[in-house]
Amino acid sequence: MSVANTPKFGLKGPSVQLDPRTNAVRGDVADVALAGVLFAPHYAKPMPVACTAETAPIRETAEMDSALVCTLAQGEQFAVLDLSGGIAWGYCVKDHLVGYVPISALDLPQ
């Protein structure tokens, strides 16, 4: 196939600005549920896991002194989209609030 016959691909439609507090999207990854809504370099399928700690903070950033988004109660589900450095990024299944949780508070498969 010559360069002249190469199909051209492009994004069409308006750009979408989603609220990152309730839509799991970062510069490097987004929830696969958003694939038809916005372009991301990588999409991840959520992995729901239970909170095993009595309570666990969901924070705005991976820094453990960042602002508190909400708190997971024991048994509540957290949908993990990324794991890195002892921190899970995802969202609370109950209210879809997005943030970072220590992996030690989650029932992750070994």
Biopython code that builds the backbone (N, CA, C, O; Angstrom):
import numpy as np
from Bio.PDB.StructureBuilder import StructureBuilder

atoms = [
    (1, "MET", "N", (0.848, -1.163, 0.000)),
    (1, "MET", "CA", (0.000, 0.000, 0.000)),
    (1, "MET", "C", (0.897, 1.231, 0.000)),
    (1, "MET", "O", (1.784, 1.353, 0.844)),
    (2, "SER", "N", (0.677, 2.121, -0.917)),
    (2, "SER", "CA", (1.480, 3.333, -0.983)),
    (2, "SER", "C", (1.005, 4.342, 0.056)),
    (2, "SER", "O", (-0.090, 4.218, 0.604)),
    (3, "VAL", "N", (1.839, 5.337, 0.317)),
    (3, "VAL", "CA", (1.492, 6.373, 1.279)),
    (3, "VAL", "C", (0.224, 7.097, 0.844)),
    (3, "VAL", "O", (-0.585, 7.479, 1.690)),
    (4, "ALA", "N", (0.034, 7.292, -0.460)),
    (4, "ALA", "CA", (-1.153, 7.976, -0.975)),
    (4, "ALA", "C", (-2.429, 7.188, -0.669)),
    (4, "ALA", "O", (-3.502, 7.779, -0.550)),
    (5, "ASN", "N", (-2.325, 5.870, -0.542)),
    (5, "ASN", "CA", (-3.502, 5.040, -0.275)),
    (5, "ASN", "C", (-3.672, 4.677, 1.201)),
    (5, "ASN", "O", (-4.566, 3.908, 1.553)),
    (6, "THR", "N", (-2.820, 5.226, 2.056)),
    (6, "THR", "CA", (-2.902, 4.933, 3.481)),
    (6, "THR", "C", (-4.138, 5.605, 4.068)),
    (6, "THR", "O", (-4.355, 6.798, 3.855)),
    (7, "PRO", "N", (-4.953, 4.844, 4.807)),
    (7, "PRO", "CA", (-6.140, 5.462, 5.419)),
    (7, "PRO", "C", (-5.720, 6.548, 6.406)),
    (7, "PRO", "O", (-4.694, 6.435, 7.077)),
    (8, "LYS", "N", (-6.524, 7.588, 6.481)),
    (8, "LYS", "CA", (-6.253, 8.674, 7.428)),
    (8, "LYS", "C", (-7.195, 8.533, 8.602)),
    (8, "LYS", "O", (-8.394, 8.301, 8.445)),
    (9, "PHE", "N", (-6.622, 8.679, 9.779)),
    (9, "PHE", "CA", (-7.406, 8.570, 10.996)),
    (9, "PHE", "C", (-7.372, 9.910, 11.705)),
    (9, "PHE", "O", (-6.375, 10.630, 11.649)),
    (10, "GLY", "N", (-8.433, 10.228, 12.351)),
    (10, "GLY", "CA", (-8.488, 11.466, 13.117)),
    (10, "GLY", "C", (-9.643, 11.433, 14.087)),
    (10, "GLY", "O", (-10.583, 10.653, 13.937)),
    (11, "LEU", "N", (-9.559, 12.275, 15.065)),
    (11, "LEU", "CA", (-10.641, 12.405, 16.029)),
    (11, "LEU", "C", (-11.620, 13.440, 15.513)),
    (11, "LEU", "O", (-11.219, 14.486, 15.003)),
    (12, "LYS", "N", (-12.889, 13.149, 15.644)),
    (12, "LYS", "CA", (-13.917, 14.089, 15.216)),
    (12, "LYS", "C", (-14.812, 14.389, 16.395)),
    (12, "LYS", "O", (-14.941, 13.585, 17.317)),
    (13, "GLY", "N", (-15.421, 15.546, 16.355)),
    (13, "GLY", "CA", (-16.348, 15.920, 17.418)),
    (13, "GLY", "C", (-15.703, 16.880, 18.392)),
    (13, "GLY", "O", (-14.500, 17.133, 18.330)),
    (14, "PRO", "N", (-16.502, 17.407, 19.281)),
    (14, "PRO", "CA", (-15.988, 18.385, 20.238)),
    (14, "PRO", "C", (-15.082, 17.743, 21.283)),
    (14, "PRO", "O", (-15.238, 16.571, 21.625)),
    (15, "SER", "N", (-14.134, 18.531, 21.781)),
    (15, "SER", "CA", (-13.319, 18.072, 22.904)),
    (15, "SER", "C", (-14.205, 18.041, 24.142)),
    (15, "SER", "O", (-15.114, 18.857, 24.295)),
    (16, "VAL", "N", (-13.929, 17.103, 25.004)),
    (16, "VAL", "CA", (-14.748, 16.941, 26.190)),
    (16, "VAL", "C", (-13.900, 17.237, 27.423)),
    (16, "VAL", "O", (-12.784, 16.734, 27.554)),
    (17, "GLN", "N", (-14.423, 18.037, 28.300)),
    (17, "GLN", "CA", (-13.768, 18.279, 29.579)),
    (17, "GLN", "C", (-14.581, 17.544, 30.647)),
    (17, "GLN", "O", (-15.713, 17.929, 30.939)),
    (18, "LEU", "N", (-14.015, 16.501, 31.223)),
    (18, "LEU", "CA", (-14.694, 15.724, 32.249)),
    (18, "LEU", "C", (-14.166, 16.106, 33.623)),
    (18, "LEU", "O", (-12.990, 16.436, 33.777)),
    (19, "ASP", "N", (-15.026, 16.060, 34.597)),
    (19, "ASP", "CA", (-14.638, 16.357, 35.974)),
    (19, "ASP", "C", (-13.784, 15.204, 36.498)),
    (19, "ASP", "O", (-14.294, 14.094, 36.656)),
    (20, "PRO", "N", (-12.498, 15.436, 36.772)),
    (20, "PRO", "CA", (-11.625, 14.353, 37.244)),
    (20, "PRO", "C", (-11.968, 13.868, 38.652)),
    (20, "PRO", "O", (-11.438, 12.849, 39.097)),
    (21, "ARG", "N", (-12.839, 14.578, 39.352)),
    (21, "ARG", "CA", (-13.253, 14.124, 40.688)),
    (21, "ARG", "C", (-14.212, 12.945, 40.602)),
    (21, "ARG", "O", (-14.297, 12.143, 41.532)),
    (22, "THR", "N", (-14.946, 12.835, 39.472)),
    (22, "THR", "CA", (-15.922, 11.754, 39.324)),
    (22, "THR", "C", (-15.733, 10.949, 38.046)),
    (22, "THR", "O", (-16.494, 10.018, 37.785)),
    (23, "ASN", "N", (-14.736, 11.291, 37.255)),
    (23, "ASN", "CA", (-14.398, 10.538, 36.043)),
    (23, "ASN", "C", (-12.940, 10.133, 36.138)),
    (23, "ASN", "O", (-12.058, 10.988, 36.227)),
    (24, "ALA", "N", (-12.682, 8.837, 36.120)),
    (24, "ALA", "CA", (-11.327, 8.326, 36.307)),
    (24, "ALA", "C", (-10.512, 8.536, 35.038)),
    (24, "ALA", "O", (-10.451, 7.670, 34.165)),
    (25, "VAL", "N", (-9.885, 9.715, 34.958)),
    (25, "VAL", "CA", (-9.034, 10.049, 33.822)),
    (25, "VAL", "C", (-7.834, 10.856, 34.319)),
    (25, "VAL", "O", (-7.978, 11.819, 35.073)),
    (26, "ARG", "N", (-6.652, 10.437, 33.878)),
    (26, "ARG", "CA", (-5.403, 11.161, 34.150)),
    (26, "ARG", "C", (-4.724, 11.375, 32.806)),
    (26, "ARG", "O", (-5.244, 10.945, 31.776)),
    (27, "GLY", "N", (-3.593, 12.021, 32.802)),
    (27, "GLY", "CA", (-2.864, 12.242, 31.562)),
    (27, "GLY", "C", (-2.377, 10.964, 30.901)),
    (27, "GLY", "O", (-2.185, 10.933, 29.686)),
    (28, "ASP", "N", (-2.175, 9.904, 31.685)),
    (28, "ASP", "CA", (-1.607, 8.666, 31.146)),
    (28, "ASP", "C", (-2.591, 7.518, 31.013)),
    (28, "ASP", "O", (-2.311, 6.560, 30.294)),
    (29, "VAL", "N", (-3.733, 7.583, 31.682)),
    (29, "VAL", "CA", (-4.671, 6.454, 31.685)),
    (29, "VAL", "C", (-6.077, 6.947, 32.011)),
    (29, "VAL", "O", (-6.268, 7.952, 32.696)),
    (30, "ALA", "N", (-7.057, 6.200, 31.492)),
    (30, "ALA", "CA", (-8.461, 6.495, 31.786)),
    (30, "ALA", "C", (-9.226, 5.187, 31.937)),
    (30, "ALA", "O", (-8.810, 4.144, 31.431)),
    (31, "ASP", "N", (-10.332, 5.259, 32.632)),
    (31, "ASP", "CA", (-11.239, 4.122, 32.767)),
    (31, "ASP", "C", (-11.720, 3.732, 31.369)),
    (31, "ASP", "O", (-12.082, 4.604, 30.579)),
    (32, "VAL", "N", (-11.730, 2.448, 31.058)),
    (32, "VAL", "CA", (-12.150, 1.967, 29.744)),
    (32, "VAL", "C", (-13.594, 2.390, 29.441)),
    (32, "VAL", "O", (-13.964, 2.485, 28.271)),
    (33, "ALA", "N", (-14.396, 2.639, 30.444)),
    (33, "ALA", "CA", (-15.773, 3.093, 30.233)),
    (33, "ALA", "C", (-15.814, 4.453, 29.541)),
    (33, "ALA", "O", (-16.846, 4.828, 28.984)),
    (34, "LEU", "N", (-14.708, 5.197, 29.565)),
    (34, "LEU", "CA", (-14.646, 6.516, 28.936)),
    (34, "LEU", "C", (-14.095, 6.466, 27.514)),
    (34, "LEU", "O", (-13.937, 7.509, 26.880)),
    (35, "ALA", "N", (-13.802, 5.275, 27.006)),
    (35, "ALA", "CA", (-13.167, 5.141, 25.687)),
    (35, "ALA", "C", (-13.979, 5.780, 24.565)),
    (35, "ALA", "O", (-13.386, 6.315, 23.628)),
    (36, "GLY", "N", (-15.278, 5.747, 24.616)),
    (36, "GLY", "CA", (-16.086, 6.357, 23.573)),
    (36, "GLY", "C", (-16.329, 7.836, 23.778)),
    (36, "GLY", "O", (-16.954, 8.494, 22.947)),
    (37, "VAL", "N", (-15.825, 8.362, 24.902)),
    (37, "VAL", "CA", (-16.077, 9.749, 25.257)),
    (37, "VAL", "C", (-14.852, 10.633, 25.042)),
    (37, "VAL", "O", (-14.980, 11.784, 24.624)),
    (38, "LEU", "N", (-13.670, 10.099, 25.326)),
    (38, "LEU", "CA", (-12.445, 10.890, 25.188)),
    (38, "LEU", "C", (-11.276, 10.010, 24.782)),
    (38, "LEU", "O", (-11.309, 8.791, 24.950)),
    (39, "PHE", "N", (-10.249, 10.642, 24.249)),
    (39, "PHE", "CA", (-9.037, 9.931, 23.856)),
    (39, "PHE", "C", (-8.069, 9.924, 25.026)),
    (39, "PHE", "O", (-7.869, 10.951, 25.673)),
    (40, "ALA", "N", (-7.472, 8.782, 25.299)),
    (40, "ALA", "CA", (-6.432, 8.644, 26.323)),
    (40, "ALA", "C", (-5.352, 7.737, 25.751)),
    (40, "ALA", "O", (-5.651, 6.878, 24.921)),
    (41, "PRO", "N", (-4.097, 7.909, 26.179)),
    (41, "PRO", "CA", (-3.026, 7.050, 25.686)),
    (41, "PRO", "C", (-3.211, 5.584, 26.069)),
    (41, "PRO", "O", (-2.712, 4.691, 25.385)),
    (42, "HIS", "N", (-3.931, 5.341, 27.166)),
    (42, "HIS", "CA", (-4.140, 3.973, 27.645)),
    (42, "HIS", "C", (-5.462, 3.923, 28.396)),
    (42, "HIS", "O", (-5.818, 4.863, 29.107)),
    (43, "TYR", "N", (-6.184, 2.820, 28.234)),
    (43, "TYR", "CA", (-7.422, 2.602, 28.986)),
    (43, "TYR", "C", (-7.225, 1.389, 29.882)),
    (43, "TYR", "O", (-6.559, 0.425, 29.504)),
    (44, "ALA", "N", (-7.809, 1.448, 31.066)),
    (44, "ALA", "CA", (-7.692, 0.339, 32.009)),
    (44, "ALA", "C", (-9.083, -0.134, 32.411)),
    (44, "ALA", "O", (-10.006, 0.661, 32.587)),
    (45, "LYS", "N", (-9.207, -1.449, 32.549)),
    (45, "LYS", "CA", (-10.452, -2.039, 33.033)),
    (45, "LYS", "C", (-10.414, -2.018, 34.558)),
    (45, "LYS", "O", (-9.443, -2.488, 35.151)),
    (46, "PRO", "N", (-11.451, -1.483, 35.205)),
    (46, "PRO", "CA", (-11.451, -1.428, 36.666)),
    (46, "PRO", "C", (-11.442, -2.825, 37.298)),
    (46, "PRO", "O", (-12.096, -3.749, 36.813)),
    (47, "MET", "N", (-10.692, -2.952, 38.378)),
    (47, "MET", "CA", (-10.635, -4.187, 39.146)),
    (47, "MET", "C", (-11.231, -3.881, 40.531)),
    (47, "MET", "O", (-10.532, -3.356, 41.398)),
    (48, "PRO", "N", (-12.520, -4.207, 40.744)),
    (48, "PRO", "CA", (-13.126, -3.914, 42.047)),
    (48, "PRO", "C", (-12.545, -4.796, 43.150)),
    (48, "PRO", "O", (-12.470, -6.018, 43.020)),
    (49, "VAL", "N", (-12.141, -4.151, 44.225)),
    (49, "VAL", "CA", (-11.631, -4.855, 45.399)),
    (49, "VAL", "C", (-12.269, -4.234, 46.637)),
    (49, "VAL", "O", (-12.709, -3.085, 46.612)),
    (50, "ALA", "N", (-12.312, -5.009, 47.718)),
    (50, "ALA", "CA", (-12.911, -4.531, 48.960)),
    (50, "ALA", "C", (-11.884, -3.821, 49.828)),
    (50, "ALA", "O", (-10.696, -4.141, 49.800)),
    (51, "CYS", "N", (-12.357, -2.866, 50.587)),
    (51, "CYS", "CA", (-11.528, -2.214, 51.605)),
    (51, "CYS", "C", (-11.480, -3.157, 52.807)),
    (51, "CYS", "O", (-12.522, -3.553, 53.329)),
    (52, "THR", "N", (-10.282, -3.512, 53.242)),
    (52, "THR", "CA", (-10.132, -4.428, 54.377)),
    (52, "THR", "C", (-9.827, -3.695, 55.680)),
    (52, "THR", "O", (-9.962, -4.267, 56.762)),
    (53, "ALA", "N", (-9.419, -2.437, 55.580)),
    (53, "ALA", "CA", (-9.160, -1.645, 56.782)),
    (53, "ALA", "C", (-10.486, -1.146, 57.355)),
    (53, "ALA", "O", (-11.500, -1.119, 56.658)),
    (54, "GLU", "N", (-10.469, -0.755, 58.625)),
    (54, "GLU", "CA", (-11.683, -0.203, 59.228)),
    (54, "GLU", "C", (-12.161, 0.998, 58.420)),
    (54, "GLU", "O", (-13.352, 1.131, 58.137)),
    (55, "THR", "N", (-11.236, 1.863, 58.055)),
    (55, "THR", "CA", (-11.492, 2.968, 57.123)),
    (55, "THR", "C", (-10.219, 3.198, 56.326)),
    (55, "THR", "O", (-9.124, 2.856, 56.774)),
    (56, "ALA", "N", (-10.366, 3.773, 55.152)),
    (56, "ALA", "CA", (-9.202, 4.091, 54.323)),
    (56, "ALA", "C", (-9.451, 5.417, 53.612)),
    (56, "ALA", "O", (-10.520, 5.623, 53.039)),
    (57, "PRO", "N", (-8.465, 6.317, 53.646)),
    (57, "PRO", "CA", (-8.649, 7.601, 52.981)),
    (57, "PRO", "C", (-8.511, 7.468, 51.465)),
    (57, "PRO", "O", (-7.652, 6.738, 50.971)),
    (58, "ILE", "N", (-9.360, 8.175, 50.743)),
    (58, "ILE", "CA", (-9.167, 8.362, 49.302)),
    (58, "ILE", "C", (-8.680, 9.796, 49.158)),
    (58, "ILE", "O", (-9.373, 10.740, 49.538)),
    (59, "ARG", "N", (-7.477, 9.951, 48.605)),
    (59, "ARG", "CA", (-6.846, 11.275, 48.525)),
    (59, "ARG", "C", (-6.770, 11.778, 47.081)),
    (59, "ARG", "O", (-6.823, 10.993, 46.135)),
    (60, "GLU", "N", (-6.643, 13.105, 46.929)),
    (60, "GLU", "CA", (-6.584, 13.746, 45.607)),
    (60, "GLU", "C", (-5.365, 13.326, 44.795)),
    (60, "GLU", "O", (-5.456, 13.151, 43.580)),
    (61, "THR", "N", (-4.236, 13.165, 45.456)),
    (61, "THR", "CA", (-2.995, 12.781, 44.780)),
    (61, "THR", "C", (-2.394, 11.584, 45.503)),
    (61, "THR", "O", (-2.902, 11.156, 46.539)),
    (62, "ALA", "N", (-1.322, 11.053, 44.959)),
    (62, "ALA", "CA", (-0.651, 9.907, 45.575)),
    (62, "ALA", "C", (0.099, 10.287, 46.849)),
    (62, "ALA", "O", (0.532, 9.407, 47.592)),
    (63, "GLU", "N", (0.258, 11.571, 47.109)),
    (63, "GLU", "CA", (0.921, 12.022, 48.337)),
    (63, "GLU", "C", (-0.038, 11.836, 49.503)),
    (63, "GLU", "O", (-1.171, 12.314, 49.458)),
    (64, "MET", "N", (0.399, 11.158, 50.527)),
    (64, "MET", "CA", (-0.488, 10.831, 51.640)),
    (64, "MET", "C", (-0.860, 12.028, 52.512)),
    (64, "MET", "O", (-1.660, 11.888, 53.437)),
    (65, "ASP", "N", (-0.292, 13.205, 52.231)),
    (65, "ASP", "CA", (-0.715, 14.400, 52.959)),
    (65, "ASP", "C", (-1.583, 15.298, 52.077)),
    (65, "ASP", "O", (-1.872, 16.434, 52.452)),
    (66, "SER", "N", (-2.002, 14.800, 50.908)),
    (66, "SER", "CA", (-2.862, 15.591, 50.031)),
    (66, "SER", "C", (-4.292, 15.608, 50.559)),
    (66, "SER", "O", (-4.633, 14.877, 51.488)),
    (67, "ALA", "N", (-5.109, 16.441, 49.960)),
    (67, "ALA", "CA", (-6.487, 16.631, 50.427)),
    (67, "ALA", "C", (-7.283, 15.324, 50.383)),
    (67, "ALA", "O", (-7.130, 14.506, 49.476)),
    (68, "LEU", "N", (-8.123, 15.161, 51.382)),
    (68, "LEU", "CA", (-8.986, 13.987, 51.490)),
    (68, "LEU", "C", (-10.193, 14.169, 50.570)),
    (68, "LEU", "O", (-10.881, 15.188, 50.641)),
    (69, "VAL", "N", (-10.449, 13.189, 49.713)),
    (69, "VAL", "CA", (-11.611, 13.208, 48.831)),
    (69, "VAL", "C", (-12.808, 12.634, 49.577)),
    (69, "VAL", "O", (-13.870, 13.252, 49.630)),
    (70, "CYS", "N", (-12.632, 11.459, 50.147)),
    (70, "CYS", "CA", (-13.646, 10.784, 50.956)),
    (70, "CYS", "C", (-12.969, 9.637, 51.683)),
    (70, "CYS", "O", (-11.755, 9.464, 51.581)),
    (71, "THR", "N", (-13.740, 8.863, 52.406)),
    (71, "THR", "CA", (-13.201, 7.731, 53.161)),
    (71, "THR", "C", (-13.960, 6.463, 52.791)),
    (71, "THR", "O", (-15.189, 6.454, 52.733)),
    (72, "LEU", "N", (-13.207, 5.391, 52.542)),
    (72, "LEU", "CA", (-13.809, 4.081, 52.320)),
    (72, "LEU", "C", (-14.045, 3.421, 53.664)),
    (72, "LEU", "O", (-13.203, 3.499, 54.559)),
    (73, "ALA", "N", (-15.180, 2.778, 53.805)),
    (73, "ALA", "CA", (-15.465, 1.989, 55.008)),
    (73, "ALA", "C", (-15.103, 0.535, 54.724)),
    (73, "ALA", "O", (-15.039, 0.112, 53.569)),
    (74, "GLN", "N", (-14.870, -0.210, 55.780)),
    (74, "GLN", "CA", (-14.532, -1.621, 55.627)),
    (74, "GLN", "C", (-15.637, -2.322, 54.822)),
    (74, "GLN", "O", (-16.824, -2.169, 55.107)),
    (75, "GLY", "N", (-15.218, -3.089, 53.814)),
    (75, "GLY", "CA", (-16.155, -3.813, 52.961)),
    (75, "GLY", "C", (-16.588, -3.060, 51.719)),
    (75, "GLY", "O", (-17.086, -3.673, 50.775)),
    (76, "GLU", "N", (-16.409, -1.726, 51.692)),
    (76, "GLU", "CA", (-16.779, -0.956, 50.503)),
    (76, "GLU", "C", (-15.863, -1.315, 49.343)),
    (76, "GLU", "O", (-14.701, -1.667, 49.544)),
    (77, "GLN", "N", (-16.392, -1.224, 48.135)),
    (77, "GLN", "CA", (-15.643, -1.557, 46.929)),
    (77, "GLN", "C", (-14.903, -0.341, 46.374)),
    (77, "GLN", "O", (-15.441, 0.765, 46.325)),
    (78, "PHE", "N", (-13.659, -0.570, 45.957)),
    (78, "PHE", "CA", (-12.843, 0.438, 45.291)),
    (78, "PHE", "C", (-12.405, -0.166, 43.965)),
    (78, "PHE", "O", (-11.834, -1.257, 43.940)),
    (79, "ALA", "N", (-12.665, 0.530, 42.866)),
    (79, "ALA", "CA", (-12.314, 0.041, 41.535)),
    (79, "ALA", "C", (-10.905, 0.519, 41.188)),
    (79, "ALA", "O", (-10.697, 1.701, 40.913)),
    (80, "VAL", "N", (-9.948, -0.391, 41.202)),
    (80, "VAL", "CA", (-8.542, -0.067, 40.958)),
    (80, "VAL", "C", (-8.262, -0.011, 39.455)),
    (80, "VAL", "O", (-8.614, -0.925, 38.709)),
    (81, "LEU", "N", (-7.620, 1.085, 39.027)),
    (81, "LEU", "CA", (-7.221, 1.251, 37.633)),
    (81, "LEU", "C", (-5.709, 1.260, 37.460)),
    (81, "LEU", "O", (-5.208, 0.989, 36.369)),
    (82, "ASP", "N", (-4.975, 1.570, 38.534)),
    (82, "ASP", "CA", (-3.519, 1.624, 38.457)),
    (82, "ASP", "C", (-2.937, 1.363, 39.845)),
    (82, "ASP", "O", (-3.465, 1.829, 40.855)),
    (83, "LEU", "N", (-1.842, 0.611, 39.873)),
    (83, "LEU", "CA", (-1.105, 0.336, 41.106)),
    (83, "LEU", "C", (0.335, 0.785, 40.918)),
    (83, "LEU", "O", (0.981, 0.429, 39.933)),
    (84, "SER", "N", (0.831, 1.563, 41.861)),
    (84, "SER", "CA", (2.213, 2.014, 41.751)),
    (84, "SER", "C", (2.704, 2.501, 43.108)),
    (84, "SER", "O", (2.040, 3.298, 43.771)),
    (85, "GLY", "N", (3.872, 2.014, 43.512)),
    (85, "GLY", "CA", (4.514, 2.500, 44.729)),
    (85, "GLY", "C", (3.679, 2.378, 45.994)),
    (85, "GLY", "O", (3.732, 3.262, 46.850)),
    (86, "GLY", "N", (2.919, 1.316, 46.129)),
    (86, "GLY", "CA", (2.129, 1.115, 47.333)),
    (86, "GLY", "C", (0.807, 1.867, 47.354)),
    (86, "GLY", "O", (0.112, 1.892, 48.371)),
    (87, "ILE", "N", (0.466, 2.477, 46.230)),
    (87, "ILE", "CA", (-0.759, 3.276, 46.129)),
    (87, "ILE", "C", (-1.612, 2.760, 44.969)),
    (87, "ILE", "O", (-1.095, 2.424, 43.904)),
    (88, "ALA", "N", (-2.917, 2.703, 45.191)),
    (88, "ALA", "CA", (-3.863, 2.334, 44.136)),
    (88, "ALA", "C", (-4.608, 3.588, 43.696)),
    (88, "ALA", "O", (-5.008, 4.403, 44.527)),
    (89, "TRP", "N", (-4.794, 3.743, 42.375)),
    (89, "TRP", "CA", (-5.585, 4.841, 41.838)),
    (89, "TRP", "C", (-6.843, 4.263, 41.224)),
    (89, "TRP", "O", (-6.785, 3.270, 40.498)),
    (90, "GLY", "N", (-7.969, 4.872, 41.509)),
    (90, "GLY", "CA", (-9.234, 4.400, 40.971)),
    (90, "GLY", "C", (-10.371, 5.203, 41.557)),
    (90, "GLY", "O", (-10.250, 6.407, 41.784)),
    (91, "TYR", "N", (-11.486, 4.520, 41.803)),
    (91, "TYR", "CA", (-12.649, 5.229, 42.322)),
    (91, "TYR", "C", (-13.485, 4.339, 43.246)),
    (91, "TYR", "O", (-13.487, 3.113, 43.139)),
    (92, "CYS", "N", (-14.187, 5.006, 44.151)),
    (92, "CYS", "CA", (-15.114, 4.340, 45.054)),
    (92, "CYS", "C", (-16.328, 3.921, 44.223)),
    (92, "CYS", "O", (-16.950, 4.761, 43.573)),
    (93, "VAL", "N", (-16.663, 2.658, 44.238)),
    (93, "VAL", "CA", (-17.758, 2.151, 43.422)),
    (93, "VAL", "C", (-19.088, 2.785, 43.839)),
    (93, "VAL", "O", (-19.934, 3.047, 42.984)),
    (94, "LYS", "N", (-19.286, 3.033, 45.119)),
    (94, "LYS", "CA", (-20.559, 3.565, 45.623)),
    (94, "LYS", "C", (-20.888, 4.951, 45.067)),
    (94, "LYS", "O", (-22.009, 5.186, 44.617)),
    (95, "ASP", "N", (-19.923, 5.865, 45.094)),
    (95, "ASP", "CA", (-20.214, 7.247, 44.682)),
    (95, "ASP", "C", (-19.342, 7.749, 43.535)),
    (95, "ASP", "O", (-19.456, 8.903, 43.122)),
    (96, "HIS", "N", (-18.480, 6.888, 43.025)),
    (96, "HIS", "CA", (-17.617, 7.166, 41.877)),
    (96, "HIS", "C", (-16.622, 8.312, 42.112)),
    (96, "HIS", "O", (-16.166, 8.934, 41.153)),
    (97, "LEU", "N", (-16.284, 8.594, 43.363)),
    (97, "LEU", "CA", (-15.266, 9.609, 43.644)),
    (97, "LEU", "C", (-13.893, 9.008, 43.388)),
    (97, "LEU", "O", (-13.586, 7.908, 43.849)),
    (98, "VAL", "N", (-13.076, 9.736, 42.652)),
    (98, "VAL", "CA", (-11.777, 9.260, 42.164)),
    (98, "VAL", "C", (-10.657, 9.714, 43.095)),
    (98, "VAL", "O", (-10.682, 10.831, 43.614)),
    (99, "GLY", "N", (-9.675, 8.837, 43.300)),
    (99, "GLY", "CA", (-8.529, 9.218, 44.099)),
    (99, "GLY", "C", (-7.569, 8.073, 44.334)),
    (99, "GLY", "O", (-7.617, 7.045, 43.657)),
    (100, "TYR", "N", (-6.701, 8.270, 45.302)),
    (100, "TYR", "CA", (-5.607, 7.349, 45.616)),
    (100, "TYR", "C", (-5.798, 6.757, 47.009)),
    (100, "TYR", "O", (-6.131, 7.465, 47.959)),
    (101, "VAL", "N", (-5.582, 5.446, 47.114)),
    (101, "VAL", "CA", (-5.760, 4.713, 48.375)),
    (101, "VAL", "C", (-4.517, 3.854, 48.615)),
    (101, "VAL", "O", (-3.985, 3.280, 47.664)),
    (102, "PRO", "N", (-4.037, 3.749, 49.866)),
    (102, "PRO", "CA", (-2.923, 2.848, 50.147)),
    (102, "PRO", "C", (-3.339, 1.393, 49.825)),
    (102, "PRO", "O", (-4.419, 0.955, 50.221)),
    (103, "ILE", "N", (-2.491, 0.665, 49.119)),
    (103, "ILE", "CA", (-2.862, -0.709, 48.758)),
    (103, "ILE", "C", (-2.977, -1.607, 49.984)),
    (103, "ILE", "O", (-3.635, -2.646, 49.936)),
    (104, "SER", "N", (-2.339, -1.209, 51.082)),
    (104, "SER", "CA", (-2.429, -2.003, 52.315)),
    (104, "SER", "C", (-3.858, -2.034, 52.867)),
    (104, "SER", "O", (-4.180, -2.894, 53.686)),
    (105, "ALA", "N", (-4.711, -1.117, 52.433)),
    (105, "ALA", "CA", (-6.093, -1.061, 52.908)),
    (105, "ALA", "C", (-7.057, -1.827, 52.012)),
    (105, "ALA", "O", (-8.258, -1.867, 52.280)),
    (106, "LEU", "N", (-6.531, -2.441, 50.940)),
    (106, "LEU", "CA", (-7.378, -3.096, 49.951)),
    (106, "LEU", "C", (-7.098, -4.596, 49.874)),
    (106, "LEU", "O", (-5.975, -5.043, 50.111)),
    (107, "ASP", "N", (-8.117, -5.352, 49.545)),
    (107, "ASP", "CA", (-8.017, -6.809, 49.401)),
    (107, "ASP", "C", (-7.597, -7.140, 47.968)),
    (107, "ASP", "O", (-8.404, -7.608, 47.165)),
    (108, "LEU", "N", (-6.337, -6.892, 47.664)),
    (108, "LEU", "CA", (-5.819, -7.147, 46.320)),
    (108, "LEU", "C", (-5.398, -8.604, 46.173)),
    (108, "LEU", "O", (-4.854, -9.188, 47.111)),
    (109, "PRO", "N", (-5.645, -9.196, 45.006)),
    (109, "PRO", "CA", (-5.190, -10.578, 44.788)),
    (109, "PRO", "C", (-3.669, -10.651, 44.872)),
    (109, "PRO", "O", (-2.968, -9.732, 44.449)),
    (110, "GLN", "N", (-3.178, -11.736, 45.414)),
    (110, "GLN", "CA", (-1.720, -11.908, 45.562)),
    (110, "GLN", "C", (-1.088, -12.363, 44.276)),
    (110, "GLN", "O", (0.127, -12.557, 44.220)),
]
sb = StructureBuilder()
sb.init_structure("model")
sb.init_model(0)
sb.init_chain("A")
sb.init_seg("    ")
for serial, (resi, resn, name, xyz) in enumerate(atoms, 1):
    if name == "N":
        sb.init_residue(resn, " ", resi, " ")
    sb.init_atom(name, np.array(xyz, "f"), 0.0, 1.0, " ", f" {name:<3s}", serial, name[0])
structure = sb.get_structure()
